[in-house]
Amino acid sequence: MPEKAHHGRAVKRIRELLHIKQEVLADALNISQQSVSVLEGKEIIEPEQLEQIAKTLKVPVEAIKNFNEEGAVNIIANTFQDESSAYTYNYKCTFNPFDKWVEVAEENKKLYAALLKEKDEKIALLEKVLNEKKK
């Protein structure tokens, strides 16, 4: 039978894996940073408090109660590899950013040419109007 997790150490490791500082967790729980430090040293955390911590860390209470360091590292290592679905879905570009930049540059050239043409037409019209007034 697997050994039950040390609640405090589990909270600490989950907090660290989520890149949450003690101060941030303390603030969310309305306790001091020193109290979080004490909590992380406890083998068993009271159920109400454990539930509050789990809610704050956005993990199930069972994740803390049954925390397994090797399993957590395994999940993280196997989830974020080069071509895993999570990586591909969340981080990998499905287009070439340089191609998009070239498209925008071409569009800007066309807009610039159109603006120049419009400016030239307006200048020609103004010259025509001025020439007619002179006559």
C-alpha positions as CSV (number, residue, x, y, z in Angstrom):
1,M,0.0,0.0,0.0
2,P,1.4,3.4,-1.0
3,E,2.5,5.7,1.7
4,K,0.2,8.7,2.4
5,A,1.5,12.1,1.5
6,H,2.8,14.5,4.1
7,H,0.2,17.3,3.6
8,G,2.5,20.2,4.4
9,R,5.2,19.0,2.0
10,A,2.6,18.3,-0.7
11,V,1.2,21.8,-0.4
12,K,4.8,23.2,-0.6
13,R,5.7,21.1,-3.7
14,I,2.4,21.9,-5.5
15,R,2.8,25.6,-4.6
16,E,6.4,25.5,-6.0
17,L,5.3,23.6,-9.1
18,L,2.7,26.3,-9.7
19,H,5.3,29.1,-9.1
20,I,3.3,30.6,-6.2
21,K,5.3,32.3,-3.4
22,Q,4.4,31.7,0.2
23,E,3.4,35.4,0.5
24,V,0.9,35.0,-2.3
25,L,-0.7,31.9,-0.8
26,A,-0.7,33.6,2.7
27,D,-2.5,36.6,1.3
28,A,-5.1,34.5,-0.5
29,L,-5.7,32.5,2.7
30,N,-5.8,35.6,4.9
31,I,-2.9,34.4,7.1
32,S,0.7,35.4,7.5
33,Q,3.7,34.1,5.5
34,Q,5.0,32.5,8.7
35,S,1.7,30.6,9.1
36,V,2.1,29.2,5.6
37,S,5.6,28.1,6.5
38,V,4.2,26.4,9.6
39,L,1.5,24.7,7.6
40,E,4.0,23.4,5.1
41,G,5.7,21.7,8.0
42,K,2.6,19.9,9.2
43,E,2.2,16.2,8.4
44,I,-1.6,16.4,8.7
45,I,-3.6,19.6,7.9
46,E,-7.1,20.0,9.2
47,P,-9.7,19.1,6.5
48,E,-11.3,22.6,6.4
49,Q,-8.0,24.3,6.0
50,L,-6.8,21.7,3.5
51,E,-9.9,22.3,1.4
52,Q,-9.3,26.1,1.5
53,I,-5.7,25.6,0.4
54,A,-6.7,23.3,-2.4
55,K,-9.3,25.7,-3.6
56,T,-6.8,28.5,-3.5
57,L,-4.2,26.4,-5.4
58,K,-7.0,25.3,-7.8
59,V,-6.3,21.6,-7.2
60,P,-8.5,18.9,-5.8
61,V,-8.0,18.1,-2.1
62,E,-7.1,14.5,-3.1
63,A,-4.2,15.9,-5.1
64,I,-2.7,17.1,-1.8
65,K,-3.7,14.1,0.2
66,N,-2.3,11.6,-2.3
67,F,0.6,13.8,-3.7
68,N,3.4,11.7,-5.2
69,E,6.5,13.7,-6.2
70,E,7.5,11.2,-8.8
71,G,4.1,11.0,-10.3
72,A,3.8,14.8,-10.5
73,V,7.2,15.2,-12.2
74,N,6.2,12.4,-14.6
75,I,3.0,14.1,-15.6
76,I,4.7,17.4,-16.2
77,A,7.6,15.8,-18.1
78,N,5.3,13.7,-20.3
79,T,2.8,16.5,-20.9
80,F,5.1,19.2,-22.3
81,Q,7.3,17.6,-24.8
82,D,8.1,19.0,-28.2
83,E,5.2,17.6,-30.1
84,S,2.8,16.7,-27.4
85,S,-0.8,17.8,-27.9
86,A,-0.6,20.4,-25.1
87,Y,2.5,22.0,-26.5
88,T,1.2,21.9,-30.1
89,Y,-2.2,23.3,-29.1
90,N,-0.9,26.0,-26.7
91,Y,2.5,27.1,-27.9
92,K,3.3,26.1,-31.4
93,C,2.6,28.6,-34.2
94,T,0.4,27.2,-37.0
95,F,1.7,29.9,-39.4
96,N,5.0,31.5,-40.2
97,P,5.2,34.9,-38.5
98,F,7.6,36.1,-41.2
99,D,5.1,35.3,-43.9
100,K,2.5,37.3,-42.0
101,W,4.9,40.2,-41.7
102,V,5.6,40.2,-45.4
103,E,1.8,40.1,-46.2
104,V,1.3,43.2,-44.0
105,A,4.3,45.0,-45.6
106,E,2.8,44.3,-49.1
107,E,-0.6,45.6,-47.9
108,N,1.0,48.7,-46.5
109,K,2.8,49.3,-49.9
110,K,-0.6,49.1,-51.7
111,L,-2.2,51.5,-49.2
112,Y,0.7,54.0,-49.6
113,A,0.5,53.9,-53.4
114,A,-3.3,54.5,-53.2
115,L,-2.8,57.5,-50.8
116,L,-0.1,59.0,-53.2
117,K,-2.4,58.6,-56.2
118,E,-5.3,60.3,-54.2
119,K,-3.0,63.1,-53.2
120,D,-1.8,63.6,-56.8
121,E,-5.4,63.7,-58.0
122,K,-6.4,66.3,-55.4
123,I,-3.3,68.5,-56.3
124,A,-4.2,68.2,-60.0
125,L,-7.9,69.2,-59.2
126,L,-6.7,72.1,-57.1
127,E,-4.4,73.3,-59.9
128,K,-7.2,73.0,-62.4
129,V,-9.5,75.1,-60.1
130,L,-6.8,77.8,-59.6
131,N,-6.1,78.0,-63.3
132,E,-9.8,78.5,-64.1
133,K,-10.0,81.3,-61.5
134,K,-7.0,83.0,-63.0
135,K,-8.6,83.1,-66.5
